[in-house]
Every structure is written in C-alpha cells, then in structure tokens.
Amino acid sequence: MPQYVQSDTQVSQDPDLHVIEDQDITLKCSHTIKNYRLLIWYKHIPGLGPEICAHGLDSAVNAHPRYSMTMNKSSFTTQLHIKNVRGEDAAVYYCAVEDTVTLTH
C-alpha cells in the first residue's frame, strides 16, 4: 500500500501571462517555507529539458543577461524579471524552493 506525505508547504505562482514582444515582464512566486536554502527559477520549453534562468538565496545568479531574480526573505517571495521579451522566451516558467530541484551545471 502506498504511503502519502501530507504537507502544508506550498509554492504558488501567477497563472498564465500573455505579453507582447519587447515588453518587460515580472513573474511572481510566493511560498511558505521558512528555512529554505535555495530559490530557483527555470523555464521549460516542450520537448526540451528545463533550463535554469536564475537561482540564489541571499543574492541572485542570473543565467541570462535579460533575466534577473529578486528575493524578499521576510515576505517569502521571489520575482523573475525578463527584459525585452522575445519569442524565444515563450515557455512555462517554474519557481522552485529548497530541495524541490537539484541544481547542477
């Protein structure tokens, strides 16, 4: 019989966002994890593996010059800012907190 783990921990993001090319956008994420070790934003294009956009705890490491991540530890939020959105940015973006993603390079 399978065992299930119940948790009140939650990560939530904005729903679908539709933009016009060359706009600047901000994706928002909030969570309830008090003692997290890492925040990660990544994008997923169907048919390809996930790509890390930015990650960090006290300061962000941005993987692309047009992407920047901000964090607010006291409000348990993070945002991914994308400047001058292009067609290549069309994807599903995920916010991950703590151990939900293993970061490898």
Secondary structure, DSSP 8 states (H G I E B T S, - for coil): ----------EEE-------TT--EEEEEEE--TT---EEEEEE-TTS--EEEEEESSSEEESSTTEEEEEETTTTEEEEEESS--GGG-SEEEEEEGGGS----
